[in-house]
Amino acid sequence: MTPLWTIGSLNVTPYSLMILLGALAGTGLSLRKKQIRPLLPAVILGALILGHAVWVLFCPFDLEAAEGKGYMLLHIWEGGYTLYGALLGGALGALIAGKLAGVRWLDALDALAPGACAALFFARIGEAFTGEGIGRGAEVEWTHFFPLSVCTYHDEFDAMYDEWRYVIWFWEALAALILLFVLLKHEKKTIPGHQTAIFLTVLGTTQILLEQMRRDNYLRLIVFVRFNQLAALATLIAVLVVLLIRHKPGRAKVFWCLATLVLASLADMASEFVFDKYEYAPWLYLSMPLAALSCSAMLWVWKQKKGLAPAVAICAVTAALLIGYASRSWDEFELDPVDDMLRFGILYATMAVDLICIGLAIRLNRKQAALEK
């Protein structure tokens, strides 16, 4: 990446400048809360160290330095960070520093959430200068415009050619910005932990969906299982379990909430695999209707007649998506651009319904916990 300017041996690149702006914006928002000001150095240090360490652990093989992971781990200034590693590091920093300063952990996390959104917004914008944060090719001509897609250039066999690809970094930046406004709007009328639950829920659900759209050097546990998606799913499960423990609803509520989360998560994973592996389609057909029915039962148990309308809507949309996908004969070698776009549109819509089911399970528990306070 061409540096904007050089200060001694330090090269200032557009990406590093965006990261700096994000750090300043996040710090500025966090400084509004006096009680967490002493915690900020530990939070920033923890985010930098663990964010880099997790990236080194799961980085793609082609990005691994010849010297090995040990060299990359120690040379933190050479870059490489991951979102959930940074969030975990920042949270641990807040926990340790909060213990020493006498600040409750949930209060600290609530106060830090808006700053984290601001930092994430600038980091996503910075991806525009690195070639990361892009999706699959946009083959339909009417999709060739920003912010839906961008034109990228490739040099192959001494020949330059251009290709339009979906611009995922913009959608992720927009999601972070919307989440920031939501948190700022609700920060004065929430109970301890409420802001943190909103932050983790919205971030987790958007990451599960948007991470799938990437076609860049994403982190993965094995060949095609994405680290950020599994980390987001684990975070959502943790949020729901904590909320269930905090206010101890009836057994029926606990059962249907957990069943919805598990089945919708399985459907979401099945949707991801169907993108590239058609043999996993039966798992999608099995888990998606079960997730919709479980979510409907959950809404009925929690909301009675008020939950009937959203329950019917979820079931109807689910049925339409699965009928639309199953009624067509998909052949990955003969799909025209419009047919290919339709297939991916149906699968992304399926994943969106899964995430709505997960979000509803967490939202119902969060609202109940707030009412009991």
VEXTI-351714 format. One record per residue (C-alpha): x, y, z. Coordinates in nm, 4 decimals, always signed. Layout:
residues N
X | Y | Z;
...
***
This chain:
residues 373
+0.0000 | +0.0000 | +0.0000;
+0.1414 | +0.3385 | -0.1004;
+0.2013 | +0.5575 | +0.2075;
+0.0495 | +0.9043 | +0.2289;
+0.3660 | +1.0379 | +0.3861;
+0.6748 | +0.9143 | +0.5695;
+0.7903 | +1.0241 | +0.9143;
+1.1392 | +0.8870 | +0.9637;
+1.1071 | +0.5108 | +0.9236;
+0.7304 | +0.5243 | +0.9826;
+0.5029 | +0.4983 | +0.6787;
+0.1576 | +0.6497 | +0.7232;
-0.0879 | +0.4629 | +0.4995;
-0.4568 | +0.5413 | +0.4391;
-0.5530 | +0.2304 | +0.6374;
-0.3390 | +0.3216 | +0.9370;
-0.4833 | +0.6731 | +0.9258;
-0.8380 | +0.5322 | +0.9389;
-0.7415 | +0.3110 | +1.2333;
-0.5994 | +0.6162 | +1.4099;
-0.9175 | +0.8154 | +1.3453;
-1.1227 | +0.5235 | +1.4760;
-0.9124 | +0.5039 | +1.7915;
-0.9513 | +0.8777 | +1.8487;
-1.3272 | +0.8690 | +1.7868;
-1.3728 | +0.5679 | +2.0131;
-1.1601 | +0.7227 | +2.2869;
-1.3440 | +1.0534 | +2.2581;
-1.6832 | +0.8863 | +2.3026;
-1.5565 | +0.6824 | +2.5968;
-1.4065 | +0.9849 | +2.7712;
-1.7581 | +1.1199 | +2.8255;
-1.7915 | +0.8721 | +3.1147;
-1.5635 | +0.9806 | +3.3980;
-1.5669 | +0.6464 | +3.5762;
-1.4070 | +0.4576 | +3.2861;
-1.1338 | +0.7068 | +3.1952;
-0.8720 | +0.5235 | +3.4066;
-0.9624 | +0.1995 | +3.2265;
-0.8960 | +0.3170 | +2.8720;
-0.5189 | +0.2407 | +2.8530;
-0.5825 | -0.1200 | +2.9617;
-0.8761 | -0.1523 | +2.7202;
-0.6761 | -0.0242 | +2.4216;
-0.3711 | -0.2357 | +2.5092;
-0.5819 | -0.5497 | +2.5530;
-0.7612 | -0.4906 | +2.2213;
-0.4318 | -0.4429 | +2.0355;
-0.2576 | -0.7456 | +2.1848;
-0.5375 | -1.0013 | +2.1684;
-0.6780 | -0.8670 | +1.8407;
-0.3395 | -0.9256 | +1.6789;
-0.2749 | -1.2585 | +1.8541;
-0.6032 | -1.4104 | +1.7338;
-0.5343 | -1.2917 | +1.3786;
-0.1911 | -1.4544 | +1.3857;
-0.3408 | -1.7798 | +1.5164;
-0.6044 | -1.8083 | +1.2417;
-0.4536 | -1.6068 | +0.9549;
-0.4689 | -1.7584 | +0.6035;
-0.1666 | -1.9693 | +0.5144;
-0.0702 | -1.7481 | +0.2208;
-0.0369 | -1.4479 | +0.4545;
+0.1854 | -1.6266 | +0.7057;
+0.5389 | -1.4882 | +0.7077;
+0.8275 | -1.7162 | +0.6182;
+0.9587 | -1.6753 | +0.9721;
+0.6406 | -1.8316 | +1.1137;
+0.3655 | -1.7310 | +1.3529;
+0.6060 | -1.6525 | +1.6369;
+0.7684 | -1.3800 | +1.4273;
+0.4277 | -1.2376 | +1.3298;
+0.3075 | -1.2392 | +1.6897;
+0.6019 | -1.0339 | +1.8126;
+0.6009 | -0.7887 | +1.5214;
+0.2687 | -0.6334 | +1.6137;
+0.3440 | -0.3151 | +1.4166;
+0.3247 | -0.5087 | +1.0891;
-0.0523 | -0.5294 | +1.1276;
-0.3150 | -0.7994 | +1.1209;
-0.6130 | -0.7770 | +1.3574;
-0.9478 | -0.9476 | +1.4021;
-1.2685 | -0.7988 | +1.5360;
-1.3617 | -1.0526 | +1.8030;
-1.0059 | -1.0856 | +1.9259;
-0.9962 | -0.7089 | +1.9798;
-1.3357 | -0.7111 | +2.1536;
-1.2283 | -0.9919 | +2.3873;
-0.8974 | -0.8194 | +2.4610;
-1.0702 | -0.4891 | +2.5335;
-1.3241 | -0.6606 | +2.7605;
-1.0489 | -0.8383 | +2.9545;
-0.8613 | -0.5098 | +2.9869;
-1.1749 | -0.3459 | +3.1231;
-1.2265 | -0.6336 | +3.3679;
-0.8732 | -0.6182 | +3.5086;
-0.8528 | -0.2394 | +3.5244;
-1.2091 | -0.2179 | +3.6577;
-1.1206 | -0.4469 | +3.9478;
-0.8304 | -0.2219 | +4.0399;
-1.0315 | +0.1003 | +3.9981;
-1.3504 | -0.0256 | +4.1639;
-1.5646 | +0.0066 | +3.8486;
-1.8328 | -0.2543 | +3.7774;
-1.7575 | -0.4540 | +3.4675;
-2.1025 | -0.4165 | +3.3109;
-2.0961 | -0.0396 | +3.3661;
-1.7589 | -0.0253 | +3.1937;
-1.8718 | -0.2371 | +2.8988;
-2.1892 | -0.0288 | +2.8574;
-1.9836 | +0.2912 | +2.8496;
-1.7305 | +0.1447 | +2.6034;
-1.9865 | +0.0082 | +2.3530;
-2.0460 | +0.3349 | +2.1571;
-1.6715 | +0.3929 | +2.1289;
-1.6235 | +0.0411 | +1.9958;
-1.8842 | +0.1112 | +1.7242;
-1.7049 | +0.4311 | +1.6219;
-1.3682 | +0.2545 | +1.6036;
-1.5215 | -0.0283 | +1.4008;
-1.6828 | +0.2187 | +1.1584;
-1.3472 | +0.3774 | +1.0694;
-1.1739 | +0.0386 | +1.0543;
-1.4279 | -0.0822 | +0.7977;
-1.3795 | +0.2338 | +0.5916;
-1.0050 | +0.1686 | +0.6065;
-1.0554 | -0.1686 | +0.4391;
-1.1394 | +0.0178 | +0.1204;
-0.7676 | +0.1038 | +0.0879;
-0.6408 | -0.2511 | +0.1465;
-0.8404 | -0.4513 | -0.1074;
-1.0156 | -0.6377 | +0.1742;
-1.3847 | -0.6357 | +0.2592;
-1.5026 | -0.7276 | -0.0898;
-1.7475 | -0.9984 | -0.1923;
-1.8183 | -1.2188 | -0.4897;
-1.8378 | -1.0848 | -0.8431;
-2.1377 | -0.8693 | -0.9357;
-2.2186 | -1.0198 | -1.2736;
-2.5479 | -0.8392 | -1.3397;
-2.4744 | -0.5050 | -1.5057;
-2.7358 | -0.2980 | -1.3215;
-2.5562 | -0.3763 | -0.9921;
-2.2395 | -0.1984 | -1.1087;
-2.2548 | +0.1109 | -0.8909;
-2.1289 | +0.2168 | -0.5491;
-2.2252 | +0.1420 | -0.2708;
-2.3502 | -0.1890 | -0.4088;
-2.0293 | -0.2870 | -0.5869;
-1.6899 | -0.1489 | -0.6889;
-1.4641 | -0.2079 | -0.9851;
-1.1432 | -0.3942 | -0.9014;
-0.8432 | -0.4442 | -1.1296;
-0.6391 | -0.7620 | -1.1710;
-0.3103 | -0.8343 | -1.3424;
-0.3046 | -1.1902 | -1.4744;
-0.0715 | -1.3288 | -1.7421;
+0.0540 | -0.9749 | -1.8110;
-0.2980 | -0.8612 | -1.8973;
-0.5087 | -0.6134 | -1.6988;
-0.8786 | -0.6719 | -1.6605;
-1.1478 | -0.5220 | -1.4399;
-1.4154 | -0.6963 | -1.2344;
-1.7106 | -0.5592 | -1.0389;
-1.7405 | -0.7068 | -0.6883;
-1.9827 | -0.6425 | -0.4034;
-1.8532 | -0.3918 | -0.1488;
-1.8980 | -0.5612 | +0.1899;
-1.6827 | -0.3178 | +0.3876;
-1.9345 | -0.0392 | +0.3197;
-2.2277 | -0.2470 | +0.4465;
-2.0336 | -0.3419 | +0.7597;
-1.9391 | +0.0221 | +0.8179;
-2.3028 | +0.1244 | +0.7751;
-2.4117 | -0.1439 | +1.0246;
-2.1582 | -0.0122 | +1.2793;
-2.2782 | +0.3459 | +1.2275;
-2.6455 | +0.2520 | +1.2736;
-2.5580 | +0.0548 | +1.5868;
-2.3715 | +0.3591 | +1.7222;
-2.6807 | +0.5796 | +1.6824;
-2.9007 | +0.3139 | +1.8488;
-2.6681 | +0.2927 | +2.1489;
-2.6443 | +0.6712 | +2.1870;
-3.0222 | +0.6996 | +2.1709;
-3.0790 | +0.4469 | +2.4504;
-2.7817 | +0.5106 | +2.6782;
-2.9702 | +0.7260 | +2.9319;
-3.2596 | +0.4883 | +2.9917;
-3.1084 | +0.1453 | +3.0298;
-3.0186 | -0.0914 | +3.3127;
-2.6608 | -0.2213 | +3.3635;
-2.5682 | -0.4568 | +3.0822;
-2.8480 | -0.3429 | +2.8489;
-2.6171 | -0.1497 | +2.6148;
-2.3723 | -0.4388 | +2.6073;
-2.6497 | -0.6841 | +2.5182;
-2.7711 | -0.4601 | +2.2334;
-2.4158 | -0.4152 | +2.1040;
-2.3309 | -0.7857 | +2.1063;
-2.6684 | -0.8911 | +1.9644;
-2.6711 | -0.6508 | +1.6686;
-2.3006 | -0.6947 | +1.5981;
-2.3253 | -1.0731 | +1.6158;
-2.6265 | -1.1053 | +1.3870;
-2.4866 | -0.8664 | +1.1250;
-2.1461 | -1.0366 | +1.1334;
-2.2944 | -1.3823 | +1.0748;
-2.4700 | -1.2544 | +0.7636;
-2.2128 | -1.0105 | +0.6227;
-1.9066 | -1.2254 | +0.6925;
-2.0477 | -1.4909 | +0.4604;
-2.0490 | -1.2394 | +0.1753;
-1.6739 | -1.1808 | +0.1920;
-1.4426 | -1.3299 | -0.0655;
-1.1152 | -1.1919 | +0.0720;
-0.8536 | -1.3180 | +0.3174;
-1.0994 | -1.3999 | +0.5938;
-0.9894 | -1.5942 | +0.9024;
-1.0995 | -1.9556 | +0.9213;
-1.0734 | -2.2415 | +1.1671;
-1.0584 | -2.5092 | +0.8985;
-1.0852 | -2.4936 | +0.5222;
-1.4119 | -2.2958 | +0.4947;
-1.5426 | -2.2390 | +0.8500;
-1.5095 | -1.8682 | +0.9213;
-1.3746 | -1.7612 | +1.2577;
-1.5821 | -1.4418 | +1.2876;
-1.9076 | -1.6250 | +1.2208;
-1.8423 | -1.8862 | +1.4889;
-1.7241 | -1.6176 | +1.7310;
-2.0420 | -1.4173 | +1.6650;
-2.2570 | -1.7254 | +1.7199;
-2.0766 | -1.8096 | +2.0453;
-2.1290 | -1.4504 | +2.1601;
-2.5025 | -1.4656 | +2.0894;
-2.5339 | -1.7919 | +2.2814;
-2.3468 | -1.6369 | +2.5756;
-2.5732 | -1.3285 | +2.5736;
-2.8888 | -1.5411 | +2.5720;
-2.7651 | -1.7730 | +2.8483;
-2.6714 | -1.4762 | +3.0691;
-3.0122 | -1.3159 | +3.0132;
-3.1893 | -1.6424 | +3.0922;
-2.9914 | -1.6798 | +3.4149;
-3.0486 | -1.3186 | +3.5215;
-3.4276 | -1.3299 | +3.5361;
-3.5059 | -1.7068 | +3.5393;
-3.8202 | -1.7263 | +3.3202;
-4.0462 | -2.0306 | +3.3169;
-3.9283 | -2.3617 | +3.1757;
-4.1380 | -2.3271 | +2.8601;
-3.9813 | -1.9895 | +2.7816;
-3.6295 | -2.1197 | +2.8399;
-3.6904 | -2.4275 | +2.6251;
-3.8344 | -2.2441 | +2.3241;
-3.5736 | -1.9671 | +2.3381;
-3.2868 | -2.2158 | +2.3377;
-3.4561 | -2.4333 | +2.0730;
-3.5022 | -2.1287 | +1.8479;
-3.1406 | -2.0246 | +1.8907;
-3.0019 | -2.3720 | +1.8186;
-3.2275 | -2.4507 | +1.5211;
-3.1876 | -2.1060 | +1.3624;
-2.8119 | -2.1327 | +1.4061;
-2.8097 | -2.4738 | +1.2344;
-3.0200 | -2.3315 | +0.9516;
-2.7806 | -2.0409 | +0.9187;
-2.4784 | -2.2711 | +0.8985;
-2.6613 | -2.4897 | +0.6446;
-2.7373 | -2.1797 | +0.4356;
-2.3698 | -2.0933 | +0.4305;
-2.2601 | -2.4382 | +0.3159;
-2.5264 | -2.4521 | +0.0443;
-2.3539 | -2.1550 | -0.1241;
-2.0737 | -2.3839 | -0.2364;
-2.1811 | -2.7370 | -0.1457;
-2.5240 | -2.8410 | -0.2730;
-2.5131 | -3.1733 | -0.0879;
-2.5851 | -2.9814 | +0.2351;
-2.9206 | -2.8557 | +0.1029;
-3.1279 | -3.1210 | +0.2900;
-2.9978 | -2.9820 | +0.6204;
-3.1288 | -2.6418 | +0.5181;
-3.4705 | -2.7847 | +0.4275;
-3.4875 | -2.9650 | +0.7628;
-3.3519 | -2.7011 | +1.0018;
-3.5170 | -2.3920 | +0.8539;
-3.8837 | -2.5005 | +0.8965;
-3.8029 | -2.6330 | +1.2440;
-3.6444 | -2.2977 | +1.3337;
-3.9501 | -2.1083 | +1.2080;
-4.1907 | -2.3323 | +1.4010;
-3.9791 | -2.3065 | +1.7148;
-3.9685 | -1.9277 | +1.6858;
-4.3466 | -1.9223 | +1.6401;
-4.3937 | -2.1289 | +1.9561;
-4.1550 | -1.8985 | +2.1418;
-4.3500 | -1.5894 | +2.0358;
-4.6770 | -1.7515 | +2.1433;
-4.5400 | -1.8490 | +2.4856;
-4.3995 | -1.5016 | +2.5465;
-4.6592 | -1.2768 | +2.3800;
-4.9693 | -1.4939 | +2.3440;
-5.2037 | -1.3345 | +2.0851;
-4.9658 | -1.0423 | +2.0253;
-4.7064 | -1.2888 | +1.9005;
-4.9392 | -1.4546 | +1.6500;
-4.8907 | -1.2041 | +1.3658;
-4.5069 | -1.2082 | +1.3639;
-4.5135 | -1.5878 | +1.4054;
-4.7357 | -1.6294 | +1.0972;
-4.5163 | -1.3844 | +0.9012;
-4.1970 | -1.5775 | +0.9832;
-4.3554 | -1.9097 | +0.8819;
-4.4954 | -1.7638 | +0.5585;
-4.1643 | -1.6080 | +0.4530;
-3.9793 | -1.9289 | +0.5395;
-4.2176 | -2.1395 | +0.3318;
-4.1910 | -1.9014 | +0.0353;
-3.8088 | -1.9028 | +0.0455;
-3.7778 | -2.2802 | +0.0667;
-4.0398 | -2.3392 | -0.2036;
-3.8647 | -2.0877 | -0.4271;
-3.5273 | -2.2533 | -0.3757;
-3.6526 | -2.6123 | -0.4090;
-3.8718 | -2.5464 | -0.7142;
-3.5795 | -2.4478 | -0.9363;
-3.3129 | -2.6701 | -1.0849;
-2.9823 | -2.5097 | -0.9933;
-2.6763 | -2.6042 | -1.1941;
-2.3656 | -2.4119 | -1.0894;
-2.2021 | -2.4689 | -1.4293;
-2.4929 | -2.3403 | -1.6380;
-2.6394 | -2.0550 | -1.4309;
-2.6818 | -1.7264 | -1.6141;
-2.5986 | -1.4098 | -1.4097;
-2.9629 | -1.3323 | -1.3234;
-3.0356 | -1.6904 | -1.2141;
-2.7170 | -1.6970 | -1.0089;
-2.8106 | -1.3705 | -0.8400;
-3.1587 | -1.5060 | -0.7636;
-3.0132 | -1.8150 | -0.6002;
-2.7860 | -1.6109 | -0.3741;
-3.0677 | -1.3685 | -0.2999;
-3.2883 | -1.6526 | -0.1732;
-3.0086 | -1.7934 | +0.0423;
-2.9180 | -1.4560 | +0.1921;
-3.2857 | -1.3932 | +0.2661;
-3.2973 | -1.7327 | +0.4383;
-3.0007 | -1.6373 | +0.6532;
-3.1690 | -1.3056 | +0.7366;
-3.4800 | -1.4883 | +0.8622;
-3.2573 | -1.7129 | +1.0758;
-3.0954 | -1.4074 | +1.2314;
-3.4346 | -1.2474 | +1.2984;
-3.5317 | -1.5610 | +1.4932;
-3.2086 | -1.5425 | +1.6942;
-3.2542 | -1.1702 | +1.7543;
-3.6125 | -1.2198 | +1.8741;
-3.5028 | -1.4829 | +2.1268;
-3.2437 | -1.2483 | +2.2744;
-3.4666 | -0.9407 | +2.2583;
-3.7520 | -1.1058 | +2.4473;
-3.5189 | -1.2068 | +2.7279;
-3.3497 | -0.8681 | +2.7366;
-3.6805 | -0.6808 | +2.7589;
-3.8037 | -0.9131 | +3.0334;
-3.4838 | -0.8599 | +3.2323;
-3.5250 | -0.4824 | +3.1945;
-3.8875 | -0.4961 | +3.3138;
-3.7936 | -0.6970 | +3.6220;
-3.5449 | -0.4281 | +3.7228;
***
